[in-house]
Amino acid sequence: MTAPGTNPGTDLGTRPPLTGAGTVAGHPRWRRVFPGRDDQVREVRHWLAGLLPGAPERDDVVMVAVELATNAIRHTASGRGGFVTVQVTWHGPVVRVAVGDGGAPEGPRLVPGPAGLAECGRGLHLVRALAASTGLCGDHRGRVVWADVTWTGARPAGTVAAPHPRVASFVS
């Protein structure tokens, strides 16, 4: 995903994260832009682990974000000198993880059943298993893939439980 006005040599992953201040329709929201490089997946993991309150669900949210960011870097234009945007929004009983990428000719798709211990093809199955709902929007110019993970543990200060919008899920 390209960032307007950003010098291609700037490593956005080393800048201080954009955290805590934003809300969407009254829901707390955090967003951070990472360079589309494999080493940034670790940065996504560290950022979310430090951002979210300690609860068993935190590991699920982090795993989902890592899988979606990895897919964006490996399978879209983001991994060829672009950027990946990770956004976390609290929607009442769920945490939505959305990952924006630079687009690709084909969208993400589930391959038939995880192929044993195959290196590729298991990520979206894992995301689907951990998430209450999933979806995507966009095309070859840019895409957002999201997953809602149920959260029953501690919430950040000021979070109010409210219903979240329902939308389409991954195409199988």
C-alpha positions in Angstrom: 0.0 0.0 0.0 1.5 3.3 -0.9 1.6 6.2 1.5 1.1 9.6 -0.2 4.1 11.9 0.2 6.3 9.2 1.7 9.9 9.0 0.7 10.4 5.4 -0.6 13.5 5.2 1.5 11.7 6.0 4.8 11.3 3.1 7.2 7.9 3.8 8.7 8.2 0.8 10.9 10.8 2.5 13.1 8.7 5.6 13.7 6.6 5.9 16.9 3.3 4.1 16.3 0.0 5.9 15.9 -1.8 4.6 19.0 -4.7 5.2 21.3 -6.1 8.6 20.3 -8.5 7.6 17.4 -12.0 6.3 17.5 -14.4 5.1 14.8 -18.1 5.6 15.7 -17.1 5.6 19.4 -14.9 2.5 19.1 -11.2 2.8 20.1 -9.0 2.4 17.1 -5.2 2.1 16.6 -3.4 2.1 13.2 0.2 1.7 12.1 1.9 1.5 8.8 4.8 -0.9 8.2 7.1 -1.4 5.3 6.2 -4.4 3.2 9.2 -6.5 4.3 9.3 -9.9 6.1 11.2 -8.5 9.0 8.2 -6.2 9.8 6.0 -9.1 10.7 7.8 -9.3 14.0 7.2 -5.6 14.5 3.5 -6.1 14.0 3.6 -8.9 16.6 5.4 -6.7 19.1 3.2 -3.7 18.5 0.0 -5.5 19.1 1.3 -7.5 22.1 2.2 -4.2 23.8 -1.0 -2.4 22.7 -3.7 -4.9 23.8 -4.6 -5.6 27.4 -3.4 -9.0 28.8 -6.1 -11.6 28.1 -6.1 -15.0 26.4 -7.7 -13.5 23.3 -4.7 -11.2 22.8 -2.8 -14.1 21.4 -5.6 -14.9 18.9 -5.7 -11.2 17.7 -1.9 -11.1 17.4 -1.9 -14.4 15.4 -4.6 -13.2 13.1 -2.8 -9.9 12.4 0.5 -11.7 11.8 -1.1 -14.1 9.3 -2.9 -11.3 7.4 0.3 -9.1 7.4 2.4 -12.1 6.2 -0.1 -12.7 3.4 0.0 -9.1 2.4 3.7 -9.0 2.2 4.1 -12.3 0.4 1.2 -12.1 -2.1 0.6 -8.5 -2.9 2.4 -5.4 -4.2 3.1 -4.4 -0.6 5.9 -7.0 -0.5 7.6 -5.3 -3.5 8.6 -2.0 -2.0 5.2 -1.1 -0.7 3.5 -0.8 2.7 1.1 -2.7 4.9 -1.3 -0.9 7.2 -2.6 -2.7 10.3 -5.6 -1.3 12.1 -7.2 -2.6 15.3 -10.7 -1.4 16.2 -12.8 -2.5 19.2 -16.4 -3.3 18.2 -18.1 -4.3 21.5 -17.5 -8.0 22.0 -15.0 -8.3 19.2 -11.7 -6.8 18.1 -11.4 -6.2 14.4 -8.0 -6.6 12.8 -7.8 -5.1 9.3 -4.8 -5.2 7.1 -4.5 -3.0 4.1 -2.1 -4.0 1.2 -1.0 -2.8 -2.2 -3.3 -5.2 -4.1 -2.7 -8.2 -6.3 -4.2 -9.6 -9.5 -6.0 -12.2 -7.5 -7.6 -11.8 -4.1 -7.0 -14.0 -1.1 -8.6 -17.4 -1.3 -8.9 -20.5 0.8 -7.1 -23.5 -0.7 -8.9 -26.8 -0.2 -8.1 -28.0 3.4 -4.8 -27.3 5.0 -2.3 -29.6 3.2 -0.8 -31.4 6.2 2.4 -29.7 7.1 2.7 -27.7 3.9 4.5 -24.4 4.2 1.8 -22.4 2.4 -1.9 -22.4 2.3 -2.8 -22.7 6.0 -2.9 -19.0 7.0 -6.4 -18.1 6.0 -7.7 -21.4 7.5 -6.1 -20.4 10.8 -7.5 -16.9 10.6 -11.0 -18.3 9.9 -10.7 -20.7 12.9 -9.7 -17.9 15.3 -12.2 -15.3 14.0 -15.9 -14.9 14.5 -16.2 -13.4 11.0 -13.8 -12.4 8.2 -14.0 -10.4 5.0 -12.3 -8.3 2.4 -12.8 -5.4 0.1 -10.7 -3.9 -2.7 -9.0 -5.1 -5.8 -5.7 -5.2 -7.7 -5.0 -1.6 -6.7 -5.3 -2.1 -3.0 -7.2 -4.3 -0.6 -8.3 -4.6 3.0 -8.7 -8.0 4.6 -10.2 -8.1 8.1 -11.1 -10.5 10.8 -13.2 -10.1 14.0 -11.9 -11.9 17.0 -14.3 -12.4 20.0 -12.9 -10.7 23.1 -14.3 -11.5 26.6 -11.3 -10.3 28.6 -10.3 -6.8 29.9 -10.9 -3.9 27.5 -8.9 -0.7 27.1 -10.1 2.2 29.3 -13.2 3.9 27.9 -14.4 0.9 25.8 -18.1 0.4 25.8 -19.7 -2.8 24.7 -21.8 -2.3 21.6 -22.9 -4.5 18.6 -20.7 -4.6 15.6 -21.7 -4.5 11.9 -22.0 -7.7 10.1 -20.5 -8.0 6.6 -19.5 -10.7 4.1 -16.9 -13.3 4.8 -14.0 -14.8 2.9 -14.8 -16.4 -0.4 -14.1 -20.1 -0.3 
